[in-house]
Amino acid sequence: MDFSLTEEQRAIRDLARTFAREELIPGCAGFDRLPDGADAFPWELVERGSKLGFNALAVPEKYGGSGANVLTQCIVIEELSAGEPAVSKVYSHNWKALFGLMAIASEEQVKRVVPGFLEDPRYCISIGITEPNSGSDNSLPFSGTLSAGPMLTAVRKGSDYVLNGTKQFIAMGAQAKFMTIYARTDRSVPWTEGTSGFMLFPPKDGFEVGRLHDKVGLRLYPQHDLLFNDCRIPESDLLGKENEVHEGRRSVTNIGTLEATSTALGIARRAYEESLEYARNRVQGGKPIIEHHLISSLLLEMFTRLEASRTMMWRSACSIDNGGNDDPKLARATKVMTVESLQYIARHAVEIWGGMGVMKEAPMEKLYRDAIQLFHMGNTNQVNMLKAISDL
């Protein structure tokens, strides 16, 4: 494998790195300290990044986007996440949502979303699948259990489907201009055989955005409840065939897994770089603390885990770009290792910073809070391990 980047990849990487360092880091620090709410969503920075091309980066060229491959997407996510992972997640979640839409929608349905998405720098997309009692089992899934999976119902009445139920922890639920909603259209069979996907363009009668969840980390990346009360969706907004949405979404699972992996890697790199710089300048015992063996050993271990995670991520991304003929558990194993590496790096970064590590005036406490969010993105580590084990 050639680890050198193309000229185009280096250019977009450098653009993302500059945007992260010069605009995201200084621009988002204050937002993180605000109470969660609409005023804490960094619209101007999201718009600025969109105008630089990040929101359209992964859209296929045939629809007017840049058509970046998965490796390029991962590189950009890492760079942006090293600045502010919440803003990076806006773009990468939009990419993931669009890939999911394209996997199950008709060409006419795709073209009802993509032009507006490309024209509007504030266009956000949500994926409505998680529910109060249905989270990572949507990915496992417990296919033989009728009580597993989404329980929001969609009952056909004439030329419409009537949706009732609740979604939970839905990213950008209040900001989204388009949503893909997963609902049970046949509850007599397991969800993998009886679930359908629907297009939703808010606002909509019978649809309401519920509470905004108050999170410890990634506070600028909002997650809401979605409430459906006799919400009517026309048959023309059914995605693909009734009851067959699960098979279509499986084709983009690994891309979604690497999206979370790249986010974790960006946070880990920022924690390492901040710790390295601090250790070079912080003097204790008459010399910079990097000259103390225990500190330098920690930094070397952090560097090693960071580089190993990036190598696996690039390997996984290239596997998808080259047709996905490699081991199917590769992307999931990569996510598990990278998130574990992130926890190690973030925890020891706080230690290296000493008392300043837990002070809000320093960057470490926020990085540590952001780090723990990654346990639950791209499915939990435990579910990714179970899926990987099934491929042994």
N, C-alpha and C positions, 0 to 999 in steps of 0.2 A: 504493500500500500504506500502510495506517495503522500506524505503529509504536507507537501507544499500547497499553498493556495493559489488560485488563479488571480490574475490582475483584478478582475471584477470582484472576487471575494475579498481581497485585501482592501479594496476601495470601500465596499459597504461595511466591512468590519471597522475600518478607521473612522468612517462617518458615524457609526453607532457608538464607538468608543468616545469620540469627541462630544457627541450629544449627551452621553451619559455623564461624563466628567464635568462638562461646562454648564449643562442645563439641568439634568435630572438630579444630581446630588445636591447642588445648592437650592434648586427650586422646590424640592419635595420635602426637605427637612421640616419646614414649618407645618406643612399639611399633615404630617404624621402625628403631630401633637394636638390636632383639632379633634373634637368629638366626632365620631362617625356620623356622616350625613352627606347630603348633596354638596355642601360647601367644602367637603374634604376630598372631592374628586378633582384631580388636577386637569381640568378640561383644556386649559391653554397649552400645557405641555403635551398632552395627548394629540391635540391638533397640530402642534408644531412638529412632532415626530411623524405624523401622518403626511404632512406636506413634504417632509424629507424623503418619503417613500416607504416607510416601514409598514404601514397598514396594508399596502398593496403588494408587498414584497413577494408573498407566496401565491398570489392569485395567478393562475395559468395565463400565459401570453395570449391564448385564443380569446380570453375574456377581457384583455386590456391590462393585465397586471404584469409584474416583472418575471414571474415564472421561476423564482428561485428554488433550487432543489433543497432537499431536507438538510443536508450538511450546511448549506449557507444559512438556512433558517436557524439552525442550532447555534452557529457562530454569532449571529446577530442577537439572538435571545440571551446568550451568555454575556455579551457586551452590555446590552441594555439592562440586564438584571444586576450587573455589577454597579450600575448607577441607581436604579430604582426598580426592583422586581415587579412592583404593582403596575407601573406603567408598561413595562415589558409584557406583562401578562395580558394587558388589553389587546396588544397587537397579536401575540401568539395564540390567545384564546380565539380571536377572530379568525385566524388562519385555520385553527383546528375545527372551528364550527363550519367554515366554508368547505373544508375537505369532507366533513361529515355530510353536509348538504349535497355536495356533488356526487357522493357515493350512493345516494338513495333517491335523488330528485330527478325529474325529467329536465330536459334541456330548457323547456319553456319556464319551468319553475326556477331554475338557476338564474336565468336571465331576468327574472323579476326581482332578484336580490342584488346581484353583482354590480350592475351599473350604478345604482344608488350608493352602494358601498364604496365604489371607487371615486365617486364625485364628492362625497361628504366626509371630511376629515374627522368628524365626530361620530361616525357610524360605528355602533357596537352591536355585537351579536351574542345572544345567549343560547345555551343548550339546557333544556328543561328535562332532566332525567332523574336526578337525585330527589328522594322524598324522605320524610321523617323516619320511616322504617325501611328504607331501601337506598343503600349507598354503594359501597364497593361490591356488594353481591350482584350489582348490575353487570359487573365485569367478570365475576368468577365463572359463570353464574351458577346458582343452584337450579339447574334446568329441570330437574324432576320434581321440584317443590312448587305447588301452586301458589303458596303464600309468599314466595320470594319475588323480587323485582318490583317494577313500578305498579302502583295500585290506582293511580289516576285513571278514571274510566272515560272511554269515548264510545257513546252509544249512537248508532246510526238512526236518524229520524228524517225520512224523506231524502232530500239531497244534501243534508247537513250531518255533521257529527256533533253531539252535545257532550262537552267535557265537564267533569266534576272531580274535584280533589285538590290536593296541595303538593307543590314542589318546595324543596328546601335547599338552602345554601347555593342558590343559583347565581352564578357570577354575572354582574352587570344587569341584574334583573330590572332595575329602574332606569338604566341608561340605554338598554337595547332598543333598536329600531326594528329588529327582526329576531324571532326565536324559533328554534326547532323544539317541538314538544313531543315527548314520548308518552303514549297512553295505551292502556289495555283495551283492546277491541274484542278480545275473547278471553274471559276469565275461567273458562272450563279447561284450559290447557296451560302449561308452564309459560312464563312470560316470553321466553325465547321463541315461542310458537304463536303467541297471541297478542303481540304488541305492534303498534303502528306509529309512524311519525307524522307530525302535522306542522304546517307553516302557520306562524302567528305574527301579525304585524300590529303591535300595540299603538294606540289604545283600542280596546275591544270590549263590547258589552259582555258582561259576565266574567271578565278577567280583571284582576286587581293585583298590584304589587303589594306584598305584605311587609313585614318588619325587615329592617336592615340589621344583620347580625353584627354585634360589636366584638371584633376579633382582637387578639393579642398582636399578631403580626400581619404583614401585607394589608395594612389598614386602608390604604388608598385603592385597594382592589375590592369593591363592594360585593357582598353576597346577600341575596334577599330570598324571602319566601314568595311564591307565586300562588295565588288563590284563584280557583276556577269554580264558578257557580252557574251552571247551565250556560256555559260559554259555547256558542254555536260557531263551528268552523265548516265552511263549505267543502263538499267532496273534492273540488278542484285543488284544495290545499292539502289533500292527503299525499304524503310523500311515498312514491313507489306503490307497491301493492299492499293491501290490507293484511296485517299480521306478519309481514315479512321484513320489518325494519331491522331486526337483529342481525340477520345475515349480511345486510349491506354495511352496517356500521363496523363490522369486524375487520373490514379491509383497511381501516384507517386507525386501528387501535394503537399500533406501534408508533405512529406519528404523534399521537396524543401523549404517549408515554415519554417520548424523547423531548417533547415540549416542556414537561415538568422537570425532566432531568437537566435540561439546559438552564432552566431557571435556578435550580439548586446549585449548579456549577458556577453561575455568575455571582450568587451570594457568597459562596465559598471562596471564590477568587478575591472578592473585595475584602473579606475578613482576613485572608492571608496577607494581602498586600498592605492593608492598614497595620497589621501586626508587625510585619517586616519593617516598615518605615518607623513605627513606634520603637521597636527594639533597637534600631540603629541610633536613635536619638535620646532615648531614656537612659539616664546614667544612675546606676546603683552600685555601691561598693567600689566607687572610683573608676568605673568603666561602663561603656554602653552595655545594656543587659544582653545584647546579642552575643557578647563575648563570654557570657556565662554559659557553661556547657549545657545545662538543663534547658535553657531558653533556645539555644541554637539547635538542640536536638529536636525540640518540639516543632520549630519552624521547618526543619528538614522533613519531619514526618508529615506535616501539613502540606508541604510542597509535593511530596511523593504521592500522597493520596489525591491531591488535586490533579496532577498530571496523569495518574492512572485512570481517574474518572473521565477526564477529557479524551484520552485515547480510546477508551471503551465507547464513549458517546460518538466520536467520529466514526469508529468502526461500525456501530449500529446504524448511524445515519447513511453511511456509504452502502451498507447492505440494502437498505430500503431504496436508495437511489439506483442501485444496480439491479433491481428486480426482486429483492427480498428472498433470495434463494438460500440464505444462511440459516443457522439455527434459530427457530422461532422464539426461543426464550432469551435471546441475546438482549433485546431492548429492555425487557423487564428486569433482567439481572443487572443491567447497567443502571437503571433507575434506583434499584435497591442499594447498590454499592455507592452511587453518587450521593444519595440522601444520607447514608450513614457517614460518608466522608465529610459531608457538610456539617453534620452534628459534631463530629470530632473537631473539625477546624474551628467552628464557631465557639464551641465550649473552651477550647484552649486559647483562642484569641482573647476571650474575656479574661482568662487567667494571665496572659502575657501583659495585658493592659493594667493589671492590678486593680487598685481601687477605682481608677478611672473607667474600668471596664463596665461598671454598672451605673455610671453617671450619664444622664440624658444629654449633657453637653458634648459627650464623646460619641463616636459612631457605633461602638461595639454593642451597646444594649439593644439598639434597633436591629442590627444584623442578627443578633441572637434570637430576637422575637420573630423576625422574618424566617429564620432558619427552621423553626419548629413547625411552621405552616406546611412545609414540604412533605412531612410525613403523610399528609392526607391528599396530596394533589397527584393526578395521574394514577389514582387508586392508592390505597394504603400499601406500605411496604409488605405487610403480611399477605395481602391478596396478590400482589405481584410475585411474591415468592411461591404461593400456591399455584399460580398459573405457570410459572417457570418449572416448578417441580413436575407438573402434569406433562411437560414436554421432555422429561428425562428419558 
